[in-house]
Amino acid sequence: MPQYDYIYLGDNARTPYGTRSFEVVYEFTRQAVERLFEMGCHLVILACNTASAKALRSIQQNDLERLDPNRRVLGIIRPTVESIGNITRTGHVGVLATEGTILSNSYPMEVKKLFPEIVITGQACPLWVPLVENNEADSPGADYFVKKYIDALLEKDPQIDTVILGCTHYPLLLEKIQAYVPEGIKVICQGEYVAASLKDYLWRHPEMDERCSKDGQCRFYTTESVEKFVNSANLFLHESVEVLHTTLG
C-alpha cells in the first residue's frame, strides 16, 4: 500500500522490551502511542509482539477514550493467529518469541478463541534479538543459538508442523532457522499477514481509510542516536533512510 503515509517510531533507547515487566511495557507503549497521535496518526499498529501482548488491551480499554475515541490501536498477534487455521495440518503450532511474549500466554489465548482444537507450544529465544541488533545474524556463532531453541521447541512437541516467528527481528535469522527446522514444517513470518490484515481492516472501515493521508511518504523517528538507528535500519530495509530523533515520557 505505497500510497499511504507512514510514521515509524522506534523506541530503540529502551529496547529490548521482551524482558521488561507488564507495567513498564505498558507505560512505554502508551507513551509511544500518544506521541504518534500527536504526530497526526489516526491508526497505530504496535509492530512488536511484546507490546501487543502486554500493552494493547490496556490501551484499547483504558486509554483510547481519553486520548481520542476516533483513533485506533491494533496489534500484530491477532492477524498472525488468524492465518494459522488454514496452514497447520496436525493442529500443533509452535511459537518462537521473546520471554515476555511467551510468558504473557497471548498466543495460546488468542488461538483458543479462534481455533480451540489447535495446540500451541511456546519457546523463548532470549538471545536472538541481541544477535540481530549486534549484526551477528549471519555469523557462525548464531547457528548454535538458532538450533538450540528450535530443538527445544520440537522436543516439547514433536507433532508441530507450523512455527510462528513471534518477533519482528526473527525474519533476519530466517535462513538459519529454515536450515534447522525439519522438512515439512512451515515457518511463518508475520509481516505479510499483518500487512494483509491492515489492508482488509481499512477496506472494512472506510471512515478510517478516509482519515489516513495518502501522499506516499514515510518518516522515521528513533529515541536512540540517529546514527545507530540508521545502521540498524539498513539491516532490515537494505536502504538508507532519513531519521529524526524524538523523546518519550
Secondary structure, 3 states (H helix, E strand, C coil): CCCCCEEEEECHHHCCCCCCCHHHHHHHHHHHHHHHHHCCCCEEECCCHHHHHHCHHHHHHHHHHHHCCCCEEECCHHHHHHHHCCCCCCCEEEEEECHHHHHHCHHHHHHHHHCCCCEEEEEECCCHHHHHHCCCCCCHHHHHHHHHHHHHHHHHCCCCCEEEEECCCHHHHHHHHHHHCCCCCEEEEHHHHHHHHHHHHHHHCHHHHHHCCCCCCEEEEECCCHHHHHHHHHHHHCCCCCEEECCCC
